[in-house]
Amino acid sequence: MLRRVISDSIWEQLKNAMRAKGCHRWRNDRDVMEAILWKLRTGAPWRDIPAELCPWKTAYNRFNRWAKKGLWEKFF
């Protein structure tokens, strides 16, 4: 089992910011966000993202889509 890093209170804030930027999708965005943070935290290749979070391609595509919408600048 993977250690999750996004608390419920932080997730509510992130989710609201994502909706404001038009970044809310049908798949569990929290799992995708956890996968992206796992990749950034570990420095591992995209393909090594644990499947229990989401498919690596989903995380990769969502990361790029959110970057184009300016989501990462809003968070960091």
C-alpha positions as CSV (number, residue, x, y, z in Angstrom):
1,M,0.0,0.0,0.0
2,L,1.3,3.4,-0.9
3,R,1.6,6.3,1.5
4,R,-0.8,9.1,0.5
5,V,0.4,12.7,0.9
6,I,-2.7,14.7,0.2
7,S,-4.8,15.2,3.3
8,D,-8.6,15.7,3.0
9,S,-8.4,19.4,3.9
10,I,-5.6,20.0,1.4
11,W,-7.5,18.1,-1.2
12,E,-10.6,20.3,-0.8
13,Q,-8.4,23.3,-1.5
14,L,-6.7,21.7,-4.5
15,K,-10.1,20.5,-5.9
16,N,-11.6,24.0,-5.7
17,A,-8.6,25.5,-7.4
18,M,-8.7,22.8,-10.1
19,R,-12.4,23.5,-10.8
20,A,-11.7,27.2,-11.1
21,K,-9.1,26.5,-13.8
22,G,-11.4,24.0,-15.6
23,C,-9.2,21.0,-14.7
24,H,-11.8,18.7,-13.0
25,R,-12.2,15.4,-14.8
26,W,-14.3,12.3,-14.5
27,R,-11.5,10.0,-13.2
28,N,-10.5,10.3,-9.6
29,D,-8.4,13.5,-9.8
30,R,-7.0,12.8,-6.3
31,D,-5.4,9.6,-7.4
32,V,-4.0,11.3,-10.4
33,M,-2.6,14.1,-8.3
34,E,-1.1,11.5,-5.9
35,A,0.5,9.8,-8.9
36,I,2.0,13.0,-10.2
37,L,3.3,14.0,-6.7
38,W,4.8,10.5,-6.3
39,K,6.6,10.9,-9.7
40,L,7.9,14.3,-8.7
41,R,8.9,13.2,-5.2
42,T,10.8,10.1,-6.3
43,G,12.2,11.3,-9.6
44,A,11.2,8.0,-11.2
45,P,10.1,7.7,-14.9
46,W,6.5,8.2,-15.7
47,R,6.1,4.5,-16.6
48,D,7.1,3.6,-13.0
49,I,4.1,5.2,-11.4
50,P,2.3,2.5,-9.3
51,A,-0.7,1.2,-11.1
52,E,-2.7,1.3,-7.9
53,L,-2.8,5.1,-8.2
54,C,-3.6,5.4,-11.9
55,P,-2.2,4.4,-15.3
56,W,1.1,6.2,-16.0
57,K,-0.2,7.6,-19.3
58,T,-3.2,9.2,-17.5
59,A,-0.9,10.9,-15.0
60,Y,1.5,12.1,-17.8
61,N,-1.3,13.5,-19.9
62,R,-3.1,15.1,-17.0
63,F,0.2,16.7,-15.8
64,N,0.7,18.3,-19.3
65,R,-2.9,19.4,-19.6
66,W,-2.9,21.0,-16.2
67,A,0.4,22.7,-17.0
68,K,-1.1,24.3,-20.1
69,K,-3.9,25.6,-18.0
70,G,-1.5,27.1,-15.5
71,L,-2.5,24.9,-12.6
72,W,1.0,24.2,-11.4
73,E,1.8,28.0,-11.2
74,K,-1.3,28.4,-9.1
75,F,-0.3,25.7,-6.6
76,F,3.4,26.5,-6.4
